[in-house]
Amino acid sequence: MAEGWAKKLAGNEFEIRSAGIEARGQNLLARQVMAEAGVDISAQESIRVNGEMLEWADLLVTLCDNAEEQCPVLNPHTARLHLPLTDPAKYRGSEAEKLAAFRETRDKIRQRVVYVLSELRAKAVVNSR
């Protein structure tokens, strides 16, 4: 969901890549709630983070504690930001309750992406002076 929001909200302003500690495939509830918000994530892939990606990245944002704890060591030029969320896929309840958990997480992820993009834009302005 974070990749979908980042690409929608940043457009071509930043190059966005997404990966996880594990490749799990797409969650149908994530696709559904993102589509409700006007973001199509159906073409996105679930891939594992790799050394090439970590070498390329200027900023690594982690959203779950598992990723924060297990993320490989970064190069000195890569900044790291942890903005924790509960994984909605781990929620146990009725289908309606699961859907509500995914919607809540979708909205929280959007807030975090807006924050990260505003910080990156502010940094770019400072660096251009």
N, C-alpha and C positions, 0 to 999 in steps of 0.2 A: 504494500500500500504506500510505503514511503517513497519508493521509486516513482510510482504513478503520480503522486502529488508533486514531487520535486520536478518531474518533467513537465507537468501541466503548468505549475506556477512559475518555473524558471524559463520555460521555453528553451531557446538556444543560448541563453546567457551563460550557463554553466554546463559542463559535461557531467552527466549523472550516470553512475553505475551502482548496481546493487548486488549484494551477495550475502550469504549467511554462513553460519558455522556448519549447517547441514543443508543439503538440497532436498526439499520435501515435495516439490511440485506446488502447483497453485491450489489454494483453498477456494472452493466454490463460493463460500459465504463472503470471502474477501472480494472476489470478483463482483458478486452481487451488490454489496454495499458501495463499492467504488463506482459501479455503473449508475447506481442511484444518485451519486454525487456528480455524474457527468464525466467520470474518468474511466477509460477503457484500459484495463490491465491485462487483457486476455493474451496479448502477444509477449508479455514479459516472461522471462525464464527464472526458475529457481535454481541458482547455482551456488557452489561453495566458493568462499573467498579463497584467493590464491596469491602467491607471491608476486606475480606480475601486477595484479590489481593493487596490492599494497604498495608496491614500488611506484606506481603511477599516481596514486591518490595524494592530494594536498590536504584533504580533510577526511577523516573516518568518523562517521556518526553511528553509534550503536544505540539500539532501542530496547534491548532486553538484557537483563542481568547475565544471562547465559552467554550472550555474545561479548559483553564487557569482560567477563571472567576468562573466556576461552580465546579471545582474539589474539592472533599472533603478535609478536614484537614488531613495532613499526620502525620505519626509518626516521631519523631525526627531523626531516623536513615535513613529515606528515603530522598534522594536528589531530587531536582526538577529542571527541565530545560525546558524552554519554547522557542520553535523555530517556530514562527508563520508562517502560510500559509493561503491563501485563499482557501476555500472549493470549488473544481471544480464542485461539484454537484449543487452549487448555480448559476453557470454561465448560462446565458440566451443567446441563439444565435442558429445558425444553427447546425445541427449534426456535421458538419466538424469543426465548431468553438468550440463546446463542447469537441470534441475529442482532438483538439489542446490544450485546457485548461487542460484536464486530462494528456496529455503527458508532458506538462510543469510542472504540479504539481508532476507527477511521478519522473521527473528528479530532481526537487528541494528536494523532500523527500529523494531520494537516496543520494544527497549531505549531507543532515542533518544526515542521518544514518551513512554515512562514518565518519562524524565529531564526532558523539557520540561514535562510536566504537573506533576511534583513541584515544579519551580522556579516555575511559575506559581501553584501553590497556596500555596507558601511566601511568595511575594511578596504574594498576596492577604491572607494572615494578617497580615503586617507592616503592610500598608496599612490594615487594618481597626482597628488599634490606635490 
